[in-house]
Amino acid sequence: MKKKLLAMMLVTAMSLSLVACGGGSDSEGAGASGEKAESTGVSITIFNTKSEIQDQFVEMAEEYSAATGVDVEVYYSSDTVAAHLATRYSANDPYTISMVDAKDVYSLGEEHAIDLSDEEWVANTDYAISVGGKVLGFPVCIEARGVMYNATAIEAITGEEFNPDDYKTLDAFQGLLDQLVAGGMETPTGIMKEDWSMGAHYLAQVYEEQSDVEAFITSLHGGSADLANNEKWNSLMDTFDILMKYNYAAGSPVAAEREVSEQKLAEGEIAFMFGGNWDWAMINAYDYSEKMGMMPVPQNTSDGSNEKLVGGGSKYFMIDSSDNTSAEQQQAAKDFLHWLVFDEAGNKFLTEDCALVPAYSNINADALDPLSISVKAYADGGNLIENYNYLPDDHYSINGASFQKYLAGQVDRAGLAAEIESYWSSTTPVEH
């Protein structure tokens, strides 16, 4: 209860801060206020695309501005990144720093980003993105996807210490779910119905687990892929069906609110839910169990994919290279990136305030949350299946809507596969 009250106070404080700074809606700036260091006369803008850390960015901008004298405004938009930035570019009003996805660095970086190859932080990460021999993308964090679990809730029923390695096959996983049901947890799983969760994350794993991802994507574009009979498709859909079978919201799965699902997992009403370490930004608002973590998606497979999370570098900063951004602004932006990597306050912002797994070897990660600790362990052990970074911009919205139909029982597995194949055969490949 103390944690819940504290979380409510923090959320209220952040909300008031956001309102005071003029933020809180798409593309509204959140500028600095209050006492500042002597102004340098330099202003920079930051485009944030992670909604769950917008409040933290707003608060950080105030503190950074006060400490440095550089005026910082933070913006957020839920629009597709490439489309949103295209509007800003065409208006000759680019952000100084833009948070983008990996594919955006490849498609936009050469024309719109400055070369960061000489920056000190480059030597401290394996995740920077280079295009044409130039480092253009600053990795903001490492993120990974898998099945989140509440070990406290599981152990309360089984009476045994939970070891996720014991449940890497679907058969073993379903056996545990049955044990939880028998022990009184009537519905031990949850499913986030959001299109991005199912279309950009769960479905994407079908591609990412293929032995030759590029060849498989090419076959989808060419209309020759037989998704309904693909081994990885059926393996992951078998698991999805089990998650659906034990889903607490099975009666109205598409009406389930993410916040409710996150709270149920946090407080142990359910034990498992597919997601990523970014979910901690919501979980920590509730009276969460201390023993939580992430595990690979259980599958009856022998290729080792059920021993790995899917992830890697996630979200990248680019600094604008156009004449609309002055040399002083570009230097201020470089200084901000340097602050994130080498200043204690910058490190704290990433790992504690935003609960992000750092992509830099020098950043202490001892204060990470339980989900991120799991991700770091898998990353350090070389047990991450690499993200596929070249999905078309409308992939998650269109295929996520198809997945929602499947979740609601409005289409069967073969019908879902056909809709996904139809999407791919009618879309343009992303150049890379």
C-alpha positions in Angstrom: 0.0 0.0 0.0 2.9 2.4 0.8 4.3 1.7 -2.7 1.0 2.3 -4.3 0.5 5.6 -2.4 4.0 6.7 -3.3 3.4 5.8 -7.0 0.2 7.8 -7.0 2.0 10.8 -5.5 4.7 10.6 -8.1 2.3 10.3 -11.0 0.4 13.3 -9.6 3.6 15.3 -9.3 4.7 14.4 -12.8 1.3 15.2 -14.2 1.3 18.7 -12.6 4.9 19.2 -13.9 3.7 18.3 -17.4 0.8 20.6 -17.3 2.9 23.4 -15.9 5.3 23.0 -18.8 2.7 23.0 -21.4 3.0 19.3 -22.4 0.7 16.4 -22.2 -0.6 16.1 -25.8 0.9 15.2 -29.1 3.5 17.6 -30.4 3.2 19.9 -27.4 6.5 21.1 -26.0 7.6 20.7 -22.5 10.0 23.4 -21.8 12.1 24.2 -18.7 10.9 26.4 -15.9 12.1 27.6 -12.5 15.6 28.6 -11.6 18.3 28.1 -14.2 22.0 28.4 -14.7 22.9 31.5 -16.7 21.4 31.1 -20.1 23.7 30.1 -22.9 21.3 31.4 -25.5 21.1 27.9 -27.1 17.8 26.0 -27.4 17.4 22.4 -28.4 14.4 20.3 -29.0 14.1 16.5 -28.4 11.5 14.3 -30.0 10.6 11.4 -27.8 8.8 8.3 -29.2 8.4 6.3 -26.0 5.2 7.3 -24.4 5.8 5.5 -21.1 8.8 7.8 -20.3 7.4 11.2 -21.5 6.9 12.4 -18.0 10.4 11.5 -17.1 11.8 13.3 -20.1 9.8 16.4 -19.2 11.2 16.4 -15.7 14.7 15.7 -17.0 14.5 18.7 -19.4 13.7 21.1 -16.6 16.6 19.8 -14.5 19.1 19.7 -17.4 18.1 23.2 -18.5 18.6 24.5 -15.0 22.0 22.9 -14.6 23.4 23.8 -18.1 21.6 27.0 -19.2 20.7 25.2 -22.4 16.9 25.5 -23.0 15.5 22.0 -23.7 12.0 21.3 -25.0 10.7 17.7 -25.2 8.0 16.7 -27.7 6.0 13.5 -28.1 3.8 12.3 -30.9 2.0 8.9 -31.3 2.2 9.3 -35.1 4.4 7.0 -37.2 7.9 8.2 -36.7 8.8 8.6 -40.4 5.6 10.4 -41.3 5.8 12.7 -38.3 9.4 13.7 -39.1 8.6 14.1 -42.8 6.1 16.8 -41.8 8.7 18.6 -39.7 11.3 18.3 -42.4 9.0 19.7 -45.1 8.2 22.6 -42.8 11.9 23.3 -42.3 11.3 22.8 -38.6 13.3 19.7 -37.6 13.9 18.6 -34.0 17.5 19.0 -32.9 17.5 15.4 -31.6 15.0 12.8 -32.8 14.3 9.4 -31.1 13.7 7.0 -34.0 13.6 3.3 -34.7 16.6 1.5 -36.2 15.0 1.4 -39.7 14.5 5.2 -39.6 18.3 5.7 -39.1 18.9 3.7 -42.3 16.2 5.4 -44.3 16.6 9.0 -43.0 20.0 9.2 -41.4 22.1 9.8 -44.5 20.1 12.8 -45.5 19.1 14.2 -42.1 21.7 13.2 -39.4 25.2 14.4 -38.5 28.2 12.2 -38.3 28.8 11.1 -34.7 31.8 8.8 -35.4 34.2 10.9 -33.3 32.1 11.0 -30.2 33.6 9.4 -27.1 30.6 7.2 -26.4 31.0 5.2 -29.6 33.8 3.1 -28.0 31.5 2.2 -25.2 28.7 0.5 -27.2 28.2 -2.4 -29.6 24.8 -1.1 -30.7 25.5 2.2 -32.6 24.2 2.3 -36.2 26.5 3.3 -39.0 25.4 4.2 -42.5 27.9 4.8 -45.3 30.8 4.4 -42.8 29.4 7.1 -40.5 27.9 6.6 -37.0 24.5 8.3 -37.3 22.5 6.5 -34.6 23.0 6.8 -30.8 21.5 3.8 -29.1 19.2 4.9 -26.3 18.8 1.5 -24.7 18.6 -2.3 -25.1 15.1 -3.7 -25.0 13.8 -7.3 -25.3 10.6 -9.2 -25.6 9.4 -12.4 -24.0 7.0 -13.6 -21.3 6.9 -11.6 -18.2 6.3 -13.5 -15.0 5.5 -13.0 -11.3 7.6 -15.5 -9.4 6.1 -14.5 -6.1 2.6 -15.4 -7.2 3.8 -18.7 -8.8 5.8 -19.8 -5.8 2.9 -19.1 -3.4 0.9 -21.8 -5.2 3.6 -24.3 -6.1 5.6 -24.0 -2.9 8.8 -24.3 -5.0 11.3 -21.8 -6.3 10.4 -20.7 -9.8 13.0 -21.4 -12.4 12.0 -20.2 -15.9 14.4 -22.7 -17.5 12.2 -25.5 -16.3 9.3 -24.2 -18.5 10.9 -23.5 -21.8 8.8 -26.0 -23.7 5.1 -25.4 -24.2 4.2 -28.7 -22.7 6.0 -27.9 -19.4 4.6 -24.4 -19.5 1.0 -25.6 -19.9 1.6 -28.1 -17.1 2.5 -25.2 -14.8 -0.5 -23.2 -15.8 -2.7 -26.2 -15.0 -1.0 -26.5 -11.6 -1.7 -22.8 -10.9 -5.3 -23.2 -11.9 -5.6 -26.2 -9.6 -4.0 -24.1 -6.8 -6.6 -21.4 -7.0 -5.3 -19.0 -9.8 -8.2 -19.5 -12.1 -6.8 -17.5 -15.0 -3.0 -17.3 -14.8 -2.3 -15.4 -18.0 -3.0 -12.0 -19.6 -2.8 -10.7 -23.1 -2.2 -7.1 -24.2 -4.7 -6.5 -27.0 -2.8 -3.5 -28.3 -2.0 -3.7 -32.1 1.6 -2.8 -31.5 2.0 -5.6 -28.9 0.6 -8.3 -31.2 1.6 -6.9 -34.6 5.0 -5.4 -34.0 6.1 -7.7 -31.2 4.5 -11.1 -31.1 4.0 -11.5 -34.9 7.5 -10.1 -35.6 9.0 -13.0 -33.6 7.7 -15.3 -36.3 10.0 -13.6 -38.8 12.9 -13.2 -36.4 13.0 -16.9 -35.6 13.3 -18.0 -39.2 16.6 -19.5 -40.2 17.0 -16.9 -43.0 14.9 -13.8 -42.1 15.6 -11.8 -45.2 14.7 -14.7 -47.5 11.5 -15.3 -45.6 10.5 -11.6 -45.8 11.3 -11.7 -49.5 9.0 -14.7 -49.9 6.2 -12.9 -48.1 6.6 -9.9 -50.4 6.7 -12.1 -53.4 3.6 -14.0 -52.4 5.3 -17.4 -52.2 5.4 -17.9 -48.5 3.2 -20.5 -47.0 2.6 -19.0 -43.6 -0.1 -21.4 -42.5 2.3 -24.3 -42.8 5.4 -22.5 -41.5 7.0 -24.3 -38.5 7.8 -21.1 -36.6 4.3 -19.6 -37.3 2.6 -22.7 -35.9 5.0 -23.0 -33.0 4.4 -19.4 -31.8 0.7 -19.6 -32.5 0.4 -22.8 -30.4 1.8 -20.7 -27.6 -0.5 -17.8 -28.3 -3.4 -20.2 -28.2 -2.4 -21.4 -24.7 -2.0 -17.8 -23.5 -5.6 -17.2 -24.9 -6.9 -20.3 -23.2 -5.8 -19.2 -19.7 -6.4 -15.4 -20.3 -8.2 -13.6 -17.4 -10.1 -11.6 -20.0 -11.0 -14.5 -22.3 -14.7 -13.4 -22.2 -13.9 -10.1 -23.8 -10.2 -10.1 -24.7 -10.2 -7.1 -27.0 -11.8 -4.9 -24.2 -9.0 -5.6 -21.8 -7.2 -2.4 -20.8 -3.4 -2.5 -20.7 -3.3 -0.8 -17.3 -5.5 -3.5 -15.8 -3.4 -6.3 -17.2 -0.2 -4.7 -16.0 -1.7 -4.3 -12.5 -2.9 -7.9 -12.3 0.6 -9.1 -13.3 2.3 -6.7 -10.9 0.2 -7.7 -7.9 0.1 -11.4 -8.7 -3.5 -11.9 -9.8 -2.1 -13.4 -12.9 1.4 -15.0 -13.4 2.3 -14.5 -17.0 2.0 -12.0 -19.9 3.9 -11.5 -23.1 5.6 -8.1 -23.2 8.9 -6.3 -22.8 11.1 -4.7 -20.2 9.5 -1.3 -21.1 6.4 -2.5 -19.3 8.1 -1.8 -16.0 7.3 1.9 -16.5 3.7 0.9 -15.9 4.1 -2.0 -13.5 6.0 0.1 -11.0 3.0 2.3 -10.4 1.3 -0.6 -8.6 2.0 -2.7 -5.5 4.2 -5.0 -7.5 5.9 -8.2 -6.3 9.6 -8.1 -5.8 10.3 -11.4 -7.6 9.4 -10.7 -11.2 11.3 -11.2 -14.5 11.2 -12.2 -18.1 11.6 -15.5 -19.9 11.7 -16.7 -23.5 8.4 -17.6 -25.2 7.8 -21.3 -24.3 7.8 -23.5 -27.5 8.1 -27.1 -28.3 11.2 -26.7 -30.3 14.8 -28.0 -30.4 16.5 -25.1 -32.1 17.3 -23.1 -29.0 14.9 -20.2 -29.8 13.0 -21.1 -26.6 16.1 -20.2 -24.6 16.4 -16.6 -25.9 14.6 -13.3 -25.7 14.1 -11.2 -28.8 15.8 -7.9 -28.7 18.9 -5.6 -29.0 19.4 -1.9 -29.5 16.1 -0.2 -29.4 15.4 3.4 -30.1 18.1 5.7 -31.4 18.9 9.4 -31.3 19.8 11.3 -34.4 21.0 14.9 -34.4 19.7 17.0 -37.3 22.2 18.0 -40.0 20.2 20.7 -41.8 20.9 24.4 -42.0 17.9 24.8 -39.7 20.0 23.5 -36.8 23.0 25.7 -36.0 26.5 24.5 -35.2 25.9 25.6 -31.6 22.7 23.6 -31.4 24.4 20.5 -32.8 27.2 20.9 -30.2 24.6 21.2 -27.4 22.9 18.1 -28.7 26.3 16.2 -28.7 26.9 17.5 -25.2 23.5 16.1 -24.1 24.3 12.6 -25.5 27.7 12.7 -23.8 25.9 13.6 -20.5 23.6 10.6 -20.8 26.6 8.2 -21.1 29.3 9.8 -18.9 27.5 11.9 -16.3 26.1 10.2 -13.1 22.9 12.2 -13.5 22.5 11.1 -17.1 23.1 7.5 -16.1 20.5 7.8 -13.4 18.0 9.2 -15.8 18.4 6.2 -18.2 18.5 3.4 -15.7 16.5 4.6 -12.7 14.1 7.2 -13.9 13.3 5.6 -17.2 14.1 2.0 -16.2 16.1 1.4 -19.5 18.8 -1.2 -20.0 21.9 0.8 -20.9 23.6 0.1 -24.3 26.9 1.3 -22.9 29.5 -0.8 -21.1 30.5 2.0 -18.6 27.0 2.6 -17.2 26.4 0.8 -13.9 23.2 -1.2 -14.1 22.8 -2.3 -10.4 19.7 -0.2 -10.0 17.8 -1.8 -12.8 14.3 -3.1 -12.3 13.5 -6.9 -12.3 12.5 -7.0 -15.9 15.5 -5.2 -17.1 17.8 -7.3 -15.0 16.5 -10.3 -16.9 17.1 -8.6 -20.2 20.6 -7.6 -19.2 21.4 -11.2 -18.2 20.2 -12.6 -21.5 22.0 -9.9 -23.4 25.3 -10.4 -21.4 25.0 -14.2 -22.1 24.6 -13.7 -25.9 21.0 -15.0 -25.7 19.1 -12.4 -27.7 17.5 -13.2 -31.0 18.1 -10.1 -33.1 15.3 -7.7 -33.9 14.2 -7.4 -37.5 14.4 -3.6 -38.0 12.8 -3.2 -41.5 9.1 -3.8 -41.0 6.9 -1.3 -43.0 5.4 1.6 -41.0 1.9 0.3 -41.2 2.8 -3.4 -40.4 1.8 -3.3 -36.8 -1.5 -1.4 -37.3 -2.8 -3.5 -40.1 -1.6 -6.9 -38.9 -2.3 -6.0 -35.3 -5.9 -5.4 -36.3 -5.9 -8.9 -37.9 -4.5 -10.3 -34.7 -7.2 -8.6 -32.7 -9.8 -10.4 -34.8 -8.1 -13.7 -34.0 -8.0 -12.8 -30.3 -11.7 -12.1 -30.5 -12.5 -15.4 -32.3 -13.6 -13.7 -35.5 -11.0 -15.5 -37.7 -9.2 -18.8 -37.4 -5.4 -19.4 -37.6 -5.5 -20.1 -41.4 -7.6 -17.0 -41.9 -5.1 -14.9 -39.9 -2.2 -16.3 -41.9 -4.0 -15.4 -45.1 -4.6 -11.8 -44.0 -0.9 -11.4 -43.1 0.2 -12.9 -46.4 -2.2 -10.5 -48.2 -0.7 -7.5 -46.4 2.9 -8.5 -47.3 2.2 -9.1 -51.0 0.7 -5.7 -51.4 3.2 -3.6 -49.5 6.5 -2.1 -50.6 9.8 -3.5 -49.2 11.7 -1.2 -46.8 15.0 -0.4 -48.4 18.1 -1.3 -46.4 
